[in-house]
Amino acid sequence: MQAVGYKFLYAVDDTPGLSGKTIGGVPVFPVDHVKESDGETTIVVICANKPHSILTMASRLNSLGLTWGKDYTDCTALQFESMLPRMRQQLSINGSHDTFSFVRLLSFYSSIANLSYASGTWLLVELLEHCGKSSPGAIAECGVYSGGNTFITLMASATARNSRYYLLDSFEGFQRQSRMDPASRMNDFKDVNLQHVQDVFRNFTKVIIRQGYFHQTIPTIRDEEFVMVYIDCDLYEPTAFLCDQLYERVAKGGVLVFHDYWIPETDPPHIEAFKGVNRAVREFLGSDVNRLVVFPETTHAVLVKT
């Protein structure tokens, strides 16, 4: 909400413990509150970003007789509208509503577990299609989880399908954290199943899965130039390591993309934000940090290699 710049009257969310609280100064109500609307609110916004959460809440609104696009929408549609001007002005990417809609539908209905925002995956697809025209090279995704983001990117981007696509992850959660990282999230991502990830990408001949921590796997990738390095490892030390090791290997005109770079002014009431990524990137770039194009809507920051 802070990112897209619209005025919100209230948000609806059935997450236990959220009702009666506020997010960014906006009160949160359960979905049934929509039935109590006085009719002055023209549209309801689903205050959620994860595909599964959006679909769950949309189903509730549908059961109340509301229609998507007429009576309610979700954050991804607003994010598309707010991200597009920055993409055009700062990255020279026109952006396509058709591509966004395709990625959005894939995000909602893919059966592969995916923690990425649909609008964030759309950003990656647009970047790949734009940069791939002039900067051929491999792709590295550092931090994969169950591969949901990768699968949708491959389905939506010809550049992704035609490039060597490295998937780098321990596939066993975090090894350790620094004091810059939220201790309450130490056990995140331990439910990933490497065999399932391997099965998902078995028929993508250019996808290369490397299991292990980055200090183990990065040295095994030699003589490779990258059109995109997507850093989604959440923590301070791995982010700092990847910046140091991979920045020089990004092709001119290629991009480094950081997830969890943007952080809210205050943590959401139900989860601590990953703040170490922002610190690691800012320390690495120093005065060049202003080269980043930041998308608060999806927490991403994009650095174009010049």
Phi, psi and omega per residue, in radians:
M1 nan -0.771 3.091
Q2 -1.050 -0.571 -3.039
A3 -1.346 -0.730 -2.980
V4 -1.464 -0.298 2.978
G5 1.458 0.217 3.094
Y6 -1.610 2.788 3.066
K7 -1.585 2.160 -3.123
F8 -1.920 2.357 3.090
L9 -1.458 -0.778 3.081
Y10 -2.813 2.900 3.072
A11 -2.107 2.665 3.080
V12 -2.046 2.329 -3.106
D13 -2.836 2.276 -3.140
D14 -1.670 0.188 3.085
T15 -1.044 2.200 -3.130
P16 -0.941 2.313 3.089
G17 1.608 -0.202 -3.117
L18 -1.512 -0.592 -3.099
S19 -1.010 2.326 -3.120
G20 1.589 -0.148 3.095
K21 -1.730 -3.119 3.095
T22 -2.203 2.628 3.012
I23 -2.202 2.046 -3.100
G24 1.040 0.555 -3.138
G25 1.459 -0.010 -3.120
V26 -1.761 2.215 -3.140
P27 -1.205 2.553 -3.130
V28 -1.909 2.303 3.107
F29 -2.178 2.761 2.985
P30 -1.202 2.859 -3.050
V31 -1.038 -0.586 -3.112
D32 -1.071 -0.313 3.130
H33 -1.068 -0.429 3.140
V34 -1.011 -0.613 -3.129
K35 -1.137 -0.375 -3.107
E36 -1.608 0.061 -3.114
S37 -1.034 2.487 -3.140
D38 -1.449 0.072 3.083
G39 1.587 -0.128 -3.122
E40 -1.435 -0.433 3.119
T41 -1.299 2.151 -3.054
T42 -1.421 -0.479 -3.120
I43 -2.682 2.499 3.099
V44 -1.705 2.422 3.111
V45 -1.930 2.176 3.027
I46 -1.290 2.011 -3.095
C47 -1.511 1.263 3.140
A48 -2.692 2.742 -3.133
N49 -2.145 -0.567 -3.098
K50 -1.233 2.395 -3.081
P51 -0.916 -0.808 -3.101
H52 -1.093 -0.713 -3.128
S53 -1.136 -0.717 3.137
I54 -1.103 -0.801 -3.122
L55 -1.114 -0.689 3.135
T56 -1.083 -0.793 -3.127
M57 -1.262 -0.614 3.085
A58 -1.083 -0.682 3.117
S59 -1.072 -0.705 3.101
R60 -1.111 -0.776 -3.136
L61 -1.137 -0.675 3.094
N62 -1.057 -0.691 -3.128
S63 -1.168 -0.347 3.088
L64 -1.534 0.027 3.106
G65 1.579 0.187 3.129
L66 -1.518 2.703 -3.105
T67 -2.082 2.278 3.123
W68 -1.111 2.404 3.138
G69 1.538 -0.385 3.112
K70 -1.870 -0.927 -3.101
D71 -1.792 -0.443 -3.116
Y72 -2.622 2.819 3.053
T73 -2.519 -3.061 3.081
D74 -2.304 2.993 -3.022
C75 -1.039 -0.552 -3.057
T76 -1.086 -0.672 -3.142
A77 -1.141 -0.689 3.099
L78 -1.215 -0.643 3.127
Q79 -1.112 -0.698 3.091
F80 -0.995 -0.823 -3.102
E81 -1.133 -0.660 -3.085
S82 -1.438 -0.469 -3.133
M83 -1.380 -0.554 -2.996
L84 -1.001 -0.806 3.131
P85 -1.029 -0.689 3.126
R86 -1.188 -0.664 3.101
M87 -1.075 -0.727 -3.112
R88 -1.269 -0.767 -3.031
Q89 -1.392 -0.640 -3.013
Q90 -1.832 -0.330 -3.138
L91 -2.109 -0.051 -3.138
S92 1.020 0.618 3.098
I93 -1.938 2.104 -3.102
N94 -1.136 -0.686 -3.103
G95 1.331 2.465 -3.046
S96 -2.198 2.225 3.071
H97 -1.155 -0.614 3.113
D98 -1.108 -0.742 3.107
T99 -1.122 -0.757 3.104
F100 -1.027 -0.809 -3.111
S101 -1.090 -0.684 3.127
F102 -1.139 -0.822 3.134
V103 -1.111 -0.709 3.138
R104 -1.054 -0.811 3.138
L105 -1.149 -0.719 3.071
L106 -1.061 -0.720 -3.137
S107 -1.104 -0.702 -3.094
F108 -1.245 -0.645 -2.930
Y109 -1.979 0.005 3.008
S110 -1.203 2.451 -3.128
S111 -1.469 -0.091 -3.110
I112 -1.441 2.263 -3.122
A113 -0.971 2.280 -3.034
N114 -2.520 2.104 3.120
L115 -1.713 0.022 -3.105
S116 -1.474 2.582 3.012
Y117 -1.221 2.528 3.078
A118 -1.029 -0.695 -3.133
S119 -1.211 -0.483 3.072
G120 -1.237 -0.723 3.075
T121 -1.144 -0.686 3.064
W122 -1.022 -0.722 3.092
L123 -1.023 -0.767 3.128
L124 -1.091 -0.741 -3.137
V125 -1.101 -0.796 3.140
E126 -1.109 -0.707 3.111
L127 -1.102 -0.763 -3.130
L128 -1.128 -0.773 -3.129
E129 -1.152 -0.568 3.119
H130 -1.334 -0.896 -3.060
C131 -1.264 -0.551 -3.098
G132 -1.132 -0.327 -3.139
K133 -1.240 -0.534 -3.066
S134 -2.105 -0.230 -3.061
S135 -2.304 1.298 3.133
P136 -1.120 2.610 3.134
G137 2.927 -3.132 3.140
A138 -1.447 2.999 3.094
I139 -2.139 2.402 3.037
A140 -2.178 2.184 3.043
E141 -1.927 1.987 -3.033
C142 -1.837 1.706 -2.990
G143 1.910 1.777 -2.888
V144 -2.042 -0.558 -2.998
Y145 0.970 -2.157 -3.095
S146 -1.630 0.018 3.056
G147 1.558 0.165 -3.116
G148 -1.079 -0.749 3.117
N149 -1.124 -0.748 -3.138
T150 -1.095 -0.795 -3.112
F151 -1.019 -0.802 -3.126
I152 -1.185 -0.694 3.091
T153 -1.048 -0.764 3.117
L154 -1.114 -0.701 -3.132
M155 -1.193 -0.540 -3.024
A156 -1.722 -0.243 -3.030
S157 -2.177 2.062 3.067
A158 -1.134 -0.624 3.097
T159 -1.042 -0.739 3.124
A160 -1.113 -0.761 -3.100
R161 -1.189 -0.501 -3.070
N162 -1.649 0.061 -3.106
S163 -1.992 2.668 2.963
R164 -1.166 2.199 -2.989
Y165 -2.115 1.826 -3.101
Y166 -1.534 2.266 3.048
L167 -1.927 1.969 -3.033
L168 -2.033 2.121 -3.103
D169 -2.914 2.689 3.013
S170 -1.296 -0.448 -3.063
F171 0.967 0.555 3.066
E172 -2.592 0.342 3.129
G173 1.461 -2.894 -3.064
F174 -1.380 2.452 3.045
Q175 -1.407 -0.828 3.099
R176 -2.816 2.936 3.121
Q177 -2.232 2.770 3.048
S178 -1.668 3.089 3.126
R179 -1.229 -0.197 3.096
M180 -1.465 -0.082 -3.032
D181 -1.935 2.653 -3.085
P182 -1.283 1.998 -3.108
A183 -1.075 -0.484 -3.100
S184 -1.178 -0.204 -3.090
R185 -1.955 0.371 -3.113
M186 -1.035 -0.545 -3.056
N187 -1.673 0.154 3.102
D188 -1.082 2.549 2.964
F189 1.241 0.198 3.129
K190 -1.371 -0.088 -3.132
D191 -1.550 0.054 -3.097
V192 -1.196 2.573 -3.114
N193 -2.097 1.864 -3.080
L194 -1.048 -0.712 -3.137
Q195 -1.042 -0.691 3.110
H196 -1.130 -0.745 3.113
V197 -1.067 -0.771 3.110
Q198 -1.071 -0.691 3.118
D199 -1.137 -0.692 -3.124
V200 -1.037 -0.712 -3.003
F201 -1.820 0.244 -3.087
R202 -1.073 -0.567 -3.093
N203 -1.650 0.050 3.025
F204 -1.696 1.729 -2.948
T205 -1.187 -0.337 -3.106
K206 -1.727 0.032 3.065
V207 -1.493 2.243 -3.099
I208 -2.123 2.009 -3.106
I209 -1.692 2.197 3.092
R210 -2.127 1.918 3.110
Q211 -1.502 2.407 3.097
G212 2.475 3.017 3.065
Y213 -1.409 2.700 -2.936
F214 -1.040 -0.599 3.125
H215 -1.162 -0.303 3.084
Q216 -1.591 -0.674 -2.994
T217 -1.576 -0.603 -3.107
I218 -1.031 -0.730 3.126
P219 -1.112 -0.299 -3.142
T220 -1.444 -0.172 -3.140
I221 -1.797 1.684 -3.050
R222 -1.920 2.697 3.043
D223 0.965 0.663 -3.128
E224 -2.121 2.239 3.039
E225 -1.831 2.507 -2.993
F226 -1.985 2.407 2.975
V227 -1.467 -0.516 3.075
M228 -2.574 2.366 2.906
V229 -2.071 2.051 -3.132
Y230 -1.826 1.959 -3.076
I231 -1.767 1.878 -3.084
D232 -2.325 0.936 -3.046
C233 -1.862 0.002 2.897
D234 1.319 -0.518 -2.940
L235 -1.921 2.779 -3.060
Y236 -1.117 -0.992 -3.010
E237 -1.127 -0.791 3.093
P238 -1.097 -0.632 3.114
T239 -1.128 -0.784 3.117
A240 -1.064 -0.729 3.133
F241 -1.099 -0.786 -3.102
L242 -1.173 -0.679 3.067
C243 -1.016 -0.816 -3.101
D244 -1.138 -0.654 -3.028
Q245 -1.517 -0.539 -2.941
L246 -1.979 -0.248 -3.103
Y247 -0.971 -0.834 -3.077
E248 -1.229 -0.254 -3.098
R249 -1.660 0.042 3.046
V250 -1.458 2.300 -3.122
A251 -1.142 2.674 3.042
K252 -1.033 2.245 -3.074
G253 1.578 -0.196 3.064
G254 -1.406 -3.112 -3.034
V255 -2.385 2.574 2.820
L256 -1.805 2.318 3.130
V257 -2.139 2.239 -3.100
F258 -1.966 2.188 3.001
H259 -1.606 2.609 -3.115
D260 1.201 0.357 3.073
Y261 -1.250 -0.891 3.114
W262 -1.311 2.374 3.123
I263 -2.228 2.536 -3.125
P264 -1.202 2.794 3.122
E265 -1.098 -0.627 3.045
T266 -2.325 2.569 3.131
D267 -1.103 2.516 2.976
P268 -0.990 2.718 -3.034
P269 -1.185 -0.296 -3.012
H270 -1.959 0.036 -3.083
I271 -2.833 2.522 3.057
E272 -1.479 2.419 3.124
A273 -1.405 2.639 2.986
F274 -1.379 1.987 -3.067
K275 -1.897 -0.186 -3.095
G276 -1.202 -0.486 -3.133
V277 -1.093 -0.827 3.135
N278 -0.987 -0.782 -3.118
R279 -1.149 -0.772 -3.114
A280 -1.084 -0.760 -3.113
V281 -1.178 -0.759 -3.138
R282 -1.122 -0.679 3.108
E283 -1.156 -0.682 -3.115
F284 -1.198 -0.756 -3.050
L285 -1.450 -0.484 -3.116
G286 1.013 -2.226 -3.108
S287 -1.186 -0.272 3.113
D288 -1.410 0.042 -3.090
V289 -1.059 -0.439 3.139
N290 -1.225 -0.161 3.053
R291 -1.300 -0.273 -3.126
L292 -1.206 2.444 2.958
V293 -1.810 2.013 -2.973
V294 -1.791 2.376 3.099
F295 -2.095 1.559 -3.138
P296 -1.014 -0.505 -3.104
E297 -0.962 -0.613 -3.070
T298 -2.096 0.032 -3.100
T299 1.241 0.184 -3.097
H300 -1.483 2.706 2.916
A301 -2.343 2.438 -3.070
V302 -2.062 2.281 3.068
L303 -2.078 2.048 3.096
V304 -1.518 2.232 3.138
K305 -1.345 2.172 -3.128
T306 -1.941 nan nan
